[in-house]
């Protein structure tokens, strides 16, 4: 305590010495002396010193948006029903508590940084109203982009990035005209010239702005999306400002904070609430880009798959033999290609006791997904279950209805197919085979984990808010590893039902091609990817993934959570 108040004591001593040399009112001297001797001030100094130099290091705020977090908690508590939740809700809604959080955020964001007040020039009616804004330049960008207005010939603020210095100041808005920067008139200059002026300046930057007529501050949205493509603003030639771009990878969850611009959204990566928002291409812009890329790939007579060109298969490829059950024989690739995946709105789905999400294994024929399913069920048959197919063929005397098959008449199955009650179906030797949606639901409702290896076309029926499946892509390894591991394991070909033999080179190429094709058409639906380069390792990874699904909240389409 003595060390903390040492400087206050020095101020008191200096105050008497200064008063002897400077003519001042006695009342002012008494006021300053009483202020410096006040116990509340001394306690405040002590707290400040302890907090600012805790264990010899500076303490940084955990969050800059505690008010927003409190609002999210309030919304969550309003749906709960308990005495504890009502008490907490009452506390969070008290004005004193809200004022405390607001003060915390202002201090954390350093909203007290120096800025000049608005200056309004009074004069003739035809004179423009201007405002002078000063920002303290630090290591971070100013958080605003500019553009040239073709109609007025002036430089205007194109956008203000959420969370940036310009946004925190509250004084710079989209549409404001920039007339001067640090006293330099920028009329007739290009946006590039203005950027060079800003980059060459150190210390505070002063703007002379003409505000737009109406200024309605935009509110930060709560939209979360999962990105189905990777983005590098440094390689984007049409982004308004590369430095303002937000790079992200496929599969990352983004918080979209502003969608006012038709082509460029503002976003943060989920969990980075304290960061400045960056620019990303809007859904409309990115869909247009992907459509142009696909048109170009068709013109080149190639399939543009997974970022690389896979030549169209030639006629000398061996045709596939029909297996015993071939579901949904008409594979409508054209329909799938029309779905251009860019962003998908998502929300967190929390594990539900006793209700497990089905595990769907998707992969090309021959990659080993059926073997992984078999091993998973054998590992814990009391937890994992597979669906029992329906068939219209006659029941053999030794068969039990509902054990290996559900036996129904051909007319009954055809009627249920028309009603859309089947996940997938097909014909073999005149008999129908298929998987009913009701059998999937019955396994889920019984508390088991339903494990399936359906045809990819079945995802249109399975990937719904009612089923909420977890899709795992069983991906083939590179061709050389695929051949080496299958030959070493003496793996039998799944392309030939009538003969037990190894895979041919054409079949290995077919597996690789099928994997690329599935990833291109359905990759935006996959929740996890397991490369089957070693069956034992792939199975262990599959076990770990299934455990995570049952214990850790997962990002799912937002409509799934709304319907829960």
ABEGO torsion letter per residue (X at the ends): XAAAAAAAAAAAAAAAAAAAABBBBAAAAAAAAAAAABAAAAAAAAAAAAAAABGGBBBBBABABAAAAAAAAAAAAAABBBAAAAAAAAAAABAAAAAAAAAAAAAAAGAABBBBBBBBBBEBAABBBBBBBBBBBBABBAGBBBBBBAAAGBBBBABBBBGBAAAAAGABBBGBBBABBGGBBABGBBAAAAAAAAAABBEBBBBBBBBBABBBBBBBBABBBBBABBBBAAABAABABAAABBBBBBGBBBBBABAABAABBBBBBBGBAABBBBBBBBAAAAAAAAAAAAAAAAAAGBBBBGGBBBBBBBAABBBBBBBABBBGABBBAAAAAABBBABBBBBBBBBBBGBBBBBBBBBBBGAGAAAAAAAAAAABAAABBBBBBBBABBBBAABBBGAABBBBBAAAAAAAAAAGABABBBBBGGBBBBBBAAAAAAAAAAGBBBBBBBBAAAAAAABBAAAGBBBBBBBBBBAAAAAAAAAAAGBBBAABAABBBBBBAAAAAAAAAAAAAAAAAAAAABABBBBBABAAAAAAAAAAAAAAAAABBBBBBAAAAAAX
